[in-house]
């Protein structure tokens, strides 16, 4: 089934992000550093969060019978689609809407807790182990939305120079996007992250992610 995003205006004039594209992905050494961080952090997080994941499975089954894992095609490195895993946070057979809205009635109570604390993202640790994602990088966007974004936002495809991440500079620096303008603004952070990558910034983003999870900084 093909969905259309009715509220995206393809005739809208969108300004080009004010950032110079200086590189195309990571060097071999940078990739080695990122992959090492991915594997060490992912292994540690799987051990630490195992009780949380088991409890989440219990709560999802209790509050909303149906599948535990939500699977969706997302766009990865070089524009290649992959299946992204998340804990399901919405009732099954909910009304279709590509964006989440405030007080979204499609989300069951524990689903709200998971989304606020980023618990729903934990199954993506397996995407990292498979090499489809990094711990940190541009958000993995839904393939349906990407097709629309690429038509109206200059340089949008440049964010696919690298694999997406569970968290990233855009995710900790800008609130949840629900419009073309928001997506354009977040793109600036994504491209800045790619072109100015350093291992120090990797750890800074990890620290800011913890702040977000603890509620000290909102998205």
Backbone bond lengths (Angstrom), bond angles and torsions (degrees), N, CA, C in turn:
res aa  C-N    CA-C-N  psi(-1)  N-CA   C-N-CA  omega(-1)  CA-C   N-CA-C  phi
1 X - - - 1.455 - - 1.521 109.09 -
2 X 1.322 116.20 136.46 1.455 120.71 179.78 1.512 110.54 -107.43
3 X 1.305 117.39 129.17 1.449 122.85 179.55 1.523 109.32 -100.90
4 X 1.296 116.08 150.71 1.464 120.29 174.71 1.517 108.19 -116.39
5 X 1.295 116.08 139.27 1.460 121.18 179.97 1.513 107.33 -93.40
6 X 1.315 117.56 93.23 1.444 122.37 -169.45 1.521 113.64 -66.38
7 X 1.359 116.50 -31.01 1.446 118.32 -173.09 1.525 113.13 -86.95
8 X 1.362 117.68 2.72 1.458 119.96 175.03 1.519 108.54 -89.49
9 X 1.318 116.77 119.70 1.448 122.12 -177.70 1.525 109.01 -91.74
10 X 1.332 116.61 108.69 1.456 120.64 -176.18 1.515 112.28 -74.60
11 X 1.309 118.15 -9.26 1.454 120.46 179.10 1.513 111.23 -97.91
12 X 1.351 116.18 1.03 1.461 119.83 -177.58 1.521 110.33 -66.63
13 X 1.317 116.35 144.25 1.445 121.47 176.50 1.516 107.81 -89.89
14 X 1.311 116.72 119.03 1.448 121.68 -176.29 1.521 108.49 -115.52
15 X 1.312 116.88 128.50 1.455 120.08 -178.93 1.509 110.54 -74.97
16 X 1.293 117.43 146.86 1.457 122.41 -179.18 1.521 110.90 -75.25
17 X 1.342 117.30 132.73 1.464 119.43 178.67 1.519 111.00 -54.36
18 X 1.317 115.75 135.90 1.456 120.36 -176.08 1.522 110.20 -86.31
19 X 1.332 115.75 72.88 1.455 120.51 179.86 1.523 109.05 -148.05
20 X 1.284 116.91 140.10 1.455 122.12 179.91 1.517 109.25 -90.24
21 X 1.319 116.40 129.51 1.456 120.64 178.49 1.527 108.23 -85.52
22 X 1.330 117.15 109.51 1.448 120.97 -172.77 1.534 112.95 -101.54
23 X 1.322 117.50 -18.74 1.449 118.85 -175.93 1.519 110.23 -148.27
24 X 1.300 115.86 170.49 1.454 121.10 -179.24 1.526 108.92 -125.74
25 X 1.298 116.35 81.21 1.452 121.26 179.47 1.517 112.46 88.08
26 X 1.330 115.00 -167.92 1.454 120.89 -175.77 1.523 111.57 -92.80
27 X 1.337 116.14 153.69 1.460 120.11 170.44 1.532 107.62 -71.33
28 X 1.325 116.68 169.13 1.465 120.23 179.82 1.529 111.14 -60.76
29 X 1.319 116.94 -38.69 1.462 119.81 -179.59 1.530 110.75 -71.08
30 X 1.348 116.85 -39.97 1.465 119.79 177.48 1.527 110.41 -62.70
31 X 1.329 116.09 -41.38 1.466 119.42 178.99 1.528 110.25 -63.80
32 X 1.339 117.06 -40.24 1.465 120.70 177.38 1.527 110.06 -59.89
33 X 1.341 117.17 -42.80 1.461 121.43 178.51 1.529 110.74 -62.73
34 X 1.328 115.93 -47.16 1.475 119.59 -178.26 1.523 111.04 -64.26
35 X 1.319 116.24 -43.36 1.467 119.22 -177.93 1.527 110.58 -66.45
36 X 1.322 116.50 -35.96 1.466 119.60 176.99 1.521 110.51 -63.67
37 X 1.343 116.37 -44.23 1.461 120.87 177.19 1.525 109.91 -61.40
38 X 1.331 115.91 -43.39 1.467 120.86 -179.97 1.524 111.47 -56.10
39 X 1.321 116.42 -51.20 1.459 120.74 -174.04 1.526 112.23 -69.64
40 X 1.331 116.35 -41.61 1.468 119.47 178.94 1.526 110.93 -66.43
41 X 1.345 116.32 -47.46 1.462 120.80 -178.29 1.523 111.24 -67.26
42 X 1.332 117.06 -41.10 1.462 120.43 -178.51 1.526 111.29 -64.88
43 X 1.337 116.57 -44.77 1.465 119.60 177.68 1.518 111.63 -60.05
44 X 1.329 116.51 -42.25 1.468 121.01 179.54 1.532 110.92 -66.29
45 X 1.329 115.85 -44.17 1.472 120.01 -178.08 1.522 112.00 -65.96
46 X 1.323 116.64 -36.80 1.473 119.33 178.29 1.521 110.62 -62.01
47 X 1.325 117.82 -40.60 1.464 121.39 178.74 1.531 111.30 -69.12
48 X 1.338 115.73 -44.25 1.468 120.49 -176.64 1.524 111.75 -69.01
49 X 1.334 116.16 -39.64 1.474 119.88 -172.86 1.534 113.79 -94.90
50 X 1.334 117.63 1.88 1.469 119.52 -179.63 1.532 112.03 -54.27
51 X 1.348 119.89 -46.92 1.472 119.43 177.71 1.535 112.13 -60.34
52 X 1.327 117.25 -37.93 1.468 121.24 179.11 1.528 109.96 -65.39
53 X 1.316 116.75 -41.60 1.465 119.83 -179.90 1.528 111.53 -66.67
54 X 1.330 116.30 -41.19 1.467 119.57 178.43 1.527 110.72 -64.24
55 X 1.344 116.55 -41.38 1.460 120.32 177.58 1.521 110.50 -65.00
56 X 1.315 117.36 -38.22 1.461 121.60 179.76 1.524 110.85 -63.93
57 X 1.321 116.45 -40.23 1.471 120.33 177.02 1.529 110.03 -59.49
58 X 1.328 115.95 -43.78 1.467 121.33 178.61 1.530 111.32 -61.21
59 X 1.339 117.18 -47.20 1.459 120.90 -177.27 1.522 111.99 -68.05
60 X 1.318 117.59 -38.24 1.464 120.15 178.58 1.518 110.06 -62.73
61 X 1.333 116.23 -45.43 1.472 120.22 179.13 1.523 111.00 -61.70
62 X 1.334 116.08 -37.79 1.453 120.92 -177.36 1.526 112.20 -71.24
63 X 1.333 117.38 -42.92 1.461 121.00 -172.85 1.521 114.08 -91.54
64 X 1.330 116.97 -24.02 1.461 119.40 -176.81 1.516 110.46 -153.09
65 X 1.337 116.75 88.21 1.464 120.03 -179.80 1.531 111.18 -54.73
66 X 1.308 115.01 141.52 1.465 119.94 -178.60 1.510 109.59 143.31
67 X 1.297 116.64 -163.85 1.450 120.83 -178.71 1.527 111.14 -65.77
68 X 1.307 116.73 144.78 1.462 122.57 178.90 1.529 110.26 -81.66
69 X 1.309 114.88 -42.48 1.462 121.09 -176.77 1.523 110.62 -98.61
70 X 1.318 114.86 133.02 1.457 122.34 174.79 1.525 107.57 -97.83
71 X 1.335 116.24 123.73 1.457 121.16 -179.36 1.524 109.84 -113.10
72 X 1.315 115.20 137.57 1.464 119.56 -178.58 1.520 109.48 -151.00
73 X 1.330 116.34 142.64 1.455 120.30 177.02 1.522 109.46 -73.56
74 X 1.322 116.43 123.72 1.454 122.39 175.91 1.529 108.12 -120.71
75 X 1.316 115.60 162.72 1.453 120.66 -179.68 1.524 110.13 -96.46
76 X 1.336 115.69 127.37 1.447 121.31 -177.78 1.516 113.04 -108.90
77 X 1.308 115.56 -154.06 1.468 121.44 -177.40 1.525 110.96 -60.15
78 X 1.315 115.01 138.42 1.469 123.27 -179.89 1.523 112.49 61.13
79 X 1.334 116.59 23.44 1.455 121.00 176.19 1.512 114.82 76.15
80 X 1.331 116.90 13.72 1.465 119.96 -178.58 1.534 110.32 -86.16
81 X 1.333 117.61 131.78 1.469 120.20 -179.73 1.529 111.61 -75.22
82 X 1.324 115.73 151.06 1.466 121.44 174.66 1.520 107.79 -147.84
83 X 1.316 116.49 161.78 1.460 121.19 179.58 1.517 109.54 -87.48
84 X 1.322 116.43 117.92 1.460 122.87 -178.99 1.527 109.25 -96.11
85 X 1.335 116.69 137.71 1.457 122.14 -178.54 1.525 111.23 -105.80
86 X 1.330 115.94 136.07 1.458 121.61 174.01 1.526 107.81 -146.09
87 X 1.330 116.48 158.17 1.456 118.80 169.57 1.528 107.53 -71.62
88 X 1.318 116.56 134.67 1.464 119.81 178.99 1.529 109.60 -68.02
89 X 1.324 116.70 128.66 1.468 121.46 -178.24 1.523 112.71 -116.77
90 X 1.329 117.10 -3.24 1.463 120.96 -179.83 1.523 110.45 -115.74
91 X 1.332 115.01 155.24 1.458 119.73 175.59 1.530 109.38 -61.26
92 X 1.329 115.62 147.32 1.459 119.07 177.56 1.526 109.53 -67.08
93 X 1.333 115.38 151.06 1.476 122.51 -179.48 1.524 112.49 59.63
94 X 1.333 117.10 32.37 1.466 120.44 177.02 1.521 110.05 -71.60
95 X 1.329 115.56 157.14 1.453 120.65 178.31 1.522 110.13 -62.17
96 X 1.336 116.17 138.42 1.465 120.05 -177.36 1.522 111.96 -71.65
97 X 1.338 114.70 131.52 1.461 122.43 171.72 1.522 105.26 -158.58
98 X 1.343 118.67 121.35 1.462 120.07 -176.74 1.518 114.31 -66.82
99 X 1.328 117.73 -16.59 1.456 121.61 -179.57 1.525 111.05 -115.83
100 X 1.316 115.93 148.38 1.453 121.61 173.57 1.525 108.44 -89.23
101 X 1.332 116.70 135.61 1.458 120.98 -179.93 1.518 110.09 -110.75
102 X 1.331 116.63 165.64 1.459 121.21 179.86 1.524 109.82 -62.52
103 X 1.333 116.28 137.99 1.469 122.62 -178.24 1.530 110.90 54.53
104 X 1.308 116.55 42.72 1.463 122.48 -177.30 1.524 109.88 -63.17
105 X 1.332 116.46 119.34 1.463 121.74 -176.60 1.524 112.61 -71.87
106 X 1.320 117.00 -12.10 1.467 119.55 179.29 1.525 112.13 -75.82
107 X 1.334 117.07 -16.11 1.456 121.72 -175.33 1.531 110.18 -93.06
108 X 1.324 117.53 126.92 1.470 119.97 178.54 1.537 109.22 -78.95
109 X 1.335 118.28 162.88 1.474 121.39 -171.66 1.527 115.29 -50.77
110 X 1.337 117.46 -52.48 1.468 118.00 -179.84 1.524 111.08 -68.18
111 X 1.326 116.56 -25.20 1.459 120.28 175.59 1.518 111.00 -61.26
112 X 1.336 116.62 -38.00 1.461 120.48 176.91 1.531 111.24 -62.92
113 X 1.329 115.87 -40.96 1.465 119.97 179.04 1.527 109.98 -64.79
114 X 1.329 116.23 -43.95 1.464 119.99 -179.93 1.524 111.44 -60.84
115 X 1.332 116.44 -43.31 1.459 119.50 -177.87 1.527 111.30 -68.65
116 X 1.331 116.35 -39.14 1.463 120.12 -179.26 1.522 111.56 -66.21
117 X 1.330 116.18 -37.43 1.468 120.72 -177.56 1.531 112.62 -98.96
118 X 1.330 116.50 7.27 1.466 123.52 178.80 1.530 113.05 62.90
119 X 1.331 117.17 22.38 1.461 120.59 178.02 1.526 110.30 -68.01
120 X 1.338 116.82 -32.25 1.466 120.32 -178.64 1.529 111.99 -62.79
121 X 1.341 116.86 -18.94 1.460 121.17 -178.59 1.539 112.72 -82.93
122 X 1.322 118.18 -12.92 1.466 120.88 -172.58 1.533 114.34 -56.63
123 X 1.337 120.13 -38.23 1.472 118.17 177.83 1.523 113.91 -60.74
124 X 1.328 117.26 -16.72 1.465 119.53 177.69 1.529 111.63 -69.03
125 X 1.329 116.68 -11.90 1.463 119.39 173.90 1.528 110.46 -58.46
126 X 1.332 116.23 -31.52 1.464 119.81 177.74 1.527 111.27 -73.13
127 X 1.344 117.16 -30.20 1.467 120.08 172.42 1.525 110.53 -63.68
128 X 1.345 116.03 -36.00 1.470 120.11 177.97 1.522 110.21 -66.17
129 X 1.336 117.25 -45.43 1.462 120.58 179.82 1.529 111.19 -60.57
130 X 1.336 116.63 -32.07 1.459 121.21 179.41 1.525 112.10 -78.48
131 X 1.341 116.67 -8.25 1.455 120.25 179.75 1.518 114.21 84.04
132 X 1.335 117.31 11.08 1.464 121.01 -178.61 1.525 112.11 -87.46
133 X 1.328 115.81 -20.64 1.452 120.94 -178.60 1.528 109.52 -138.75
134 X 1.342 114.59 165.28 1.453 122.17 168.73 1.528 107.57 -108.48
135 X 1.310 116.42 167.52 1.456 119.80 172.04 1.529 109.23 -66.06
136 X 1.343 116.31 -38.77 1.461 121.60 -178.30 1.524 109.61 -125.49
137 X 1.320 115.99 134.77 1.456 121.06 179.66 1.508 109.93 169.07
138 X 1.313 118.47 -176.86 1.466 120.90 175.98 1.535 110.15 -60.54
139 X 1.312 116.65 149.17 1.464 120.65 179.37 1.525 110.10 -60.39
140 X 1.326 116.52 140.16 1.464 121.48 175.71 1.525 108.48 -77.21
141 X 1.320 117.23 107.93 1.459 121.38 -175.56 1.525 112.02 -91.62
142 X 1.306 114.01 150.27 1.461 122.74 178.66 1.527 109.62 -61.83
143 X 1.335 117.64 136.51 1.466 120.79 -175.85 1.524 112.77 -59.69
144 X 1.330 117.35 -33.46 1.463 121.36 -179.85 1.527 110.64 -65.52
145 X 1.332 116.70 -42.79 1.459 120.43 179.64 1.523 111.46 -69.34
146 X 1.344 116.62 -38.32 1.460 120.61 -177.97 1.526 111.11 -58.76
147 X 1.316 116.92 -40.94 1.470 120.39 179.69 1.522 110.84 -57.87
148 X 1.326 116.68 -39.75 1.463 120.92 179.63 1.522 111.45 -73.74
149 X 1.327 116.75 -42.33 1.461 120.42 -178.71 1.525 111.65 -61.79
150 X 1.332 116.32 -40.80 1.456 119.73 -177.36 1.522 112.56 -65.58
151 X 1.331 116.92 -21.41 1.467 120.92 -179.82 1.523 112.14 -78.95
152 X 1.329 117.36 -25.80 1.463 119.57 -172.09 1.530 115.11 -121.52
153 X 1.326 118.20 -12.43 1.464 120.40 -177.23 1.525 109.74 -114.16
154 X 1.321 118.40 112.24 1.471 120.95 178.60 1.525 111.57 -58.31
155 X 1.318 116.01 140.19 1.471 124.03 176.70 1.524 113.99 68.03
156 X 1.324 118.66 10.16 1.466 119.21 -177.13 1.523 111.62 -59.62
157 X 1.340 116.80 -37.75 1.463 119.98 -177.75 1.518 112.29 -65.61
158 X 1.339 118.52 -16.39 1.465 121.21 -178.98 1.532 112.23 -64.77
159 X 1.326 116.70 -24.00 1.466 119.03 -179.98 1.532 111.44 -68.85
160 X 1.326 116.35 -14.55 1.458 120.48 -179.90 1.522 112.16 -90.37
161 X 1.337 116.66 12.37 1.462 120.90 173.97 1.524 110.94 -66.07
162 X 1.345 115.98 -22.88 1.462 121.62 -179.13 1.516 109.05 -129.61
163 X 1.316 116.18 164.23 1.461 120.58 176.78 1.527 109.75 -70.73
164 X 1.321 117.66 147.96 1.464 120.86 179.65 1.518 112.11 -71.81
165 X 1.344 115.86 169.61 1.454 120.76 -179.20 1.516 112.67 -130.49
166 X 1.328 115.98 161.37 1.460 120.80 175.38 1.524 109.95 -66.96
167 X 1.326 115.45 -41.26 1.458 120.38 174.42 1.524 107.48 -127.81
168 X 1.327 116.51 171.98 1.454 118.99 -177.82 1.519 111.70 -175.60
169 X 1.321 115.86 178.15 1.460 120.63 -178.56 1.517 111.69 -60.94
170 X 1.315 117.70 -43.50 1.462 120.59 179.88 1.527 111.28 -65.41
171 X 1.338 115.92 -39.58 1.461 119.86 -177.17 1.524 112.41 -65.67
172 X 1.334 117.64 -33.30 1.470 119.81 -178.14 1.522 112.66 -96.39
173 X 1.335 117.40 -4.55 1.455 120.63 -176.77 1.520 113.97 -110.95
174 X 1.353 116.75 -16.31 1.459 119.91 -173.80 1.521 108.46 -139.15
175 X 1.317 116.23 145.40 1.461 120.47 -178.32 1.524 111.41 -67.09
176 X 1.319 116.41 168.94 1.463 121.56 179.48 1.519 109.83 -57.58
177 X 1.325 116.92 128.39 1.464 120.98 -177.03 1.517 113.04 -87.17
178 X 1.322 116.63 137.03 1.469 121.04 178.26 1.516 110.86 -135.46
179 X 1.331 116.58 26.66 1.458 120.37 -179.79 1.515 109.21 -159.20
180 X 1.328 115.42 167.55 1.457 120.89 176.48 1.522 110.39 -61.08
181 X 1.326 117.16 -41.69 1.462 120.84 -179.36 1.522 111.01 -60.90
182 X 1.342 116.86 -43.55 1.464 120.44 177.50 1.526 111.03 -61.34
183 X 1.316 115.91 -42.90 1.459 120.57 -179.52 1.520 110.91 -63.61
184 X 1.315 116.40 -39.61 1.466 121.08 178.09 1.531 111.11 -63.73
185 X 1.337 116.52 -41.39 1.459 120.37 179.45 1.532 111.05 -66.04
186 X 1.332 116.33 -41.20 1.463 119.81 -179.78 1.532 111.25 -68.03
187 X 1.344 115.74 -29.24 1.456 119.30 177.81 1.530 111.05 -60.40
188 X 1.323 116.74 -36.41 1.465 120.44 179.66 1.526 110.56 -60.16
189 X 1.329 116.46 -41.07 1.464 120.36 178.21 1.535 110.60 -67.32
190 X 1.353 116.56 -41.05 1.460 120.26 179.79 1.525 111.19 -60.20
191 X 1.336 116.51 -46.66 1.455 120.38 -177.97 1.522 111.75 -69.26
192 X 1.319 115.79 -34.35 1.473 119.35 176.19 1.527 109.75 -64.48
193 X 1.332 116.42 -41.64 1.462 120.64 179.13 1.522 110.84 -61.05
194 X 1.338 116.90 -44.05 1.457 121.26 -177.31 1.522 111.53 -66.42
195 X 1.331 116.11 -44.57 1.462 119.33 -173.91 1.528 113.26 -80.34
196 X 1.332 117.69 -24.93 1.468 121.02 -177.48 1.525 112.34 -113.36
197 X 1.337 117.18 29.95 1.452 120.27 -174.13 1.527 111.64 -62.47
198 X 1.331 113.99 140.51 1.464 120.98 171.27 1.518 107.41 -152.79
199 X 1.313 116.54 155.73 1.465 119.65 -179.16 1.523 110.62 -66.84
200 X 1.337 117.81 -29.15 1.460 120.84 177.24 1.530 110.17 -63.98
201 X 1.335 116.73 -44.46 1.463 120.11 179.28 1.527 111.09 -64.38
202 X 1.330 115.91 -29.82 1.462 120.22 177.41 1.540 109.95 -59.84
203 X 1.321 116.24 -45.42 1.464 120.50 -178.73 1.537 111.57 -73.90
204 X 1.336 116.80 -31.08 1.472 120.19 176.07 1.531 109.82 -63.97
205 X 1.325 117.16 -42.30 1.466 121.02 179.07 1.523 110.59 -65.75
206 X 1.335 117.33 -37.31 1.473 120.22 175.78 1.524 110.43 -59.99
207 X 1.328 115.83 -44.43 1.465 121.06 -179.72 1.526 110.39 -62.80
208 X 1.337 116.94 -43.92 1.463 120.51 179.98 1.527 111.25 -66.81
209 X 1.330 116.36 -31.84 1.464 120.00 177.62 1.526 110.57 -64.62
210 X 1.311 116.33 -41.40 1.468 120.78 177.06 1.527 109.86 -61.44
211 X 1.336 117.59 -40.06 1.463 121.62 177.57 1.522 110.80 -60.63
212 X 1.323 115.89 -41.95 1.465 120.51 179.13 1.524 110.53 -62.87
213 X 1.331 116.54 -47.17 1.458 121.36 -178.77 1.526 111.31 -61.66
214 X 1.330 116.58 -37.80 1.455 120.47 179.87 1.528 112.73 -80.19
215 X 1.319 116.11 -1.06 1.465 119.91 176.16 1.485 114.64 82.65
216 X 1.345 118.07 12.67 1.461 120.27 -179.62 1.515 112.53 -85.60
217 X 1.331 114.99 -9.88 1.458 119.61 178.65 1.509 107.60 -150.44
218 X 1.311 116.54 122.94 1.449 120.21 -176.10 1.509 112.68 -88.06
219 X 1.336 114.60 154.78 1.456 119.98 175.77 1.514 109.23 -103.63
